[in-house]
Structure formats: C-alpha cells, structure tokens
Amino acid sequence: MPILLQISILLVAYVLGSIPFGFILVKGFTGKDVRNVESGRTGGTNTMRAAGFTLGFVTSMLDMLKSAAAVWITRYIFPDGYWLQVFAGFIAVIGHNFSIFLLQKDQQGKIKLGGGAGGTPAVGAIIGFWWPSFFILVPAGYLIVMVVGYASLATISLPLIGSIILLIRFLNADQPWEYIFSGLLSEILIIWALRPNIKRLLDGTERLVGFRAKKKKQEE
C-alpha cells in the first residue's frame, strides 16, 4: 500500500471525525456555545442538554455517520487493508474527542482541543464494518440510558457490545478478525474522556437520566 495514500486516508479520517456537529447545531439554532453547557462536550448527550432532544438526536446520528464514512472510504480504497480500516475508524474517534476545529485556550492559557467523549463515533465505526449493527447498538443504547439510567454507562458499553458483534461475525460470517479491535481501541479513548463520570458511577453520584430520573423526581 502506498504509504502517502495511507497517511492521507488517516488524515481524512481525522478531519471527518473532527467535524463538531454538536457545536455547529447548537450555535446555529440557539446561539449558545455547547462547550459552556454542563460537561462542555460536543456529543449528542450534551447537545441534548443545551438544545433539546431533536438536536441531540441529529448530532448523535451525524457523529455516527462521520466515523462510518471514514471506514467506508478506507474500505473502498484499500479493501484488503483491514488494520488501516480499523485505524481510520479509531482516528475518526480521536478527531471527535480532540477536534482541530475546536482549538482554544483554557482559563490557564493552555491550548486545548475540545470535543466529545467518543461513544457515538465509536459506534459509527462499528456500523462502518457491518451496517446492520445499527439496529442492535442504537436500541441497546436507548435501553441502557432509559432503563439503567446512565448516559455515561451507555457510552462506555456500546463499543464493547460492538466488538462482541464483530467477534460473532468473525466466528460465523468470516469477517476479518481485525475488526474486533475497532470498539476495543475506541474504549481506551472513551474511558479516558469519562474519568469523572466513572468516578461518579463508582461513588453512586452519577446523574440519573431516563425513566429512573423521572421516577426519582416524582418521589421527591
């Protein structure tokens, strides 16, 4: 494989992943900067907090699409480059979490790259390898959020569920084994991004959402 073309593909994956749909939609429809709302992330969950369900849902779909597109483009150009396809999806998640379009200085004057936690683009990359997984992962995410009551737990869980799906595909449908690592690699970024949420989950202080949050509110 030509090395320059491989590097170019990965750069395209990063730029695709960097597109901050949550920031763009919230800014365009409300004038607010989603980075100043709650967690400051640009993913679907925080977009929903900033601008409502519809924009949050659209953001999530677009965040999935951008990483799926990175995988599809790579698969089209390098159909046998399985590791390159995996890394294209992974780098799209890196772009989502550390977007070049959200370069700014923090309060201490340090340069930082804003972004999300990586859950939806990680799911998108898995969808890029097997599109019917959309109909497993999206309902699974909804159930975890609405029934279990923790959005962060859904973000952490879905890439692992996706890797299990791709493992089953490898065992039963002769899909490349390299694809299994798509969700596992993304999980590293997600856990790093959600360190505060994981601490709150362990402490029992993480914010409740979904049906449990409604039930708790009715009881108060």
Buried (B, 14 or more C-beta within 10 A) or exposed (E): EEEEEBEEBBEBBBBBBBBBBBBBBBBEBBEEBBBEBEBEBBBBBBBBBBBEEEBBEBBBBBBBBBBBBBBBBBBEBBEEBBEBBBBBBBBBBBBBBBBBBBEEEEEEEEEEBBBBBBBBBBBBBBBBBBEEBBEBBBEBBEEBBBEBBBBBBBBBBBBBBBBEBBBEBBEEEEBBEBBBBBBBBBBEBBBEBBEEBBEBBEEEEBBBBBEBBEEEEEEE
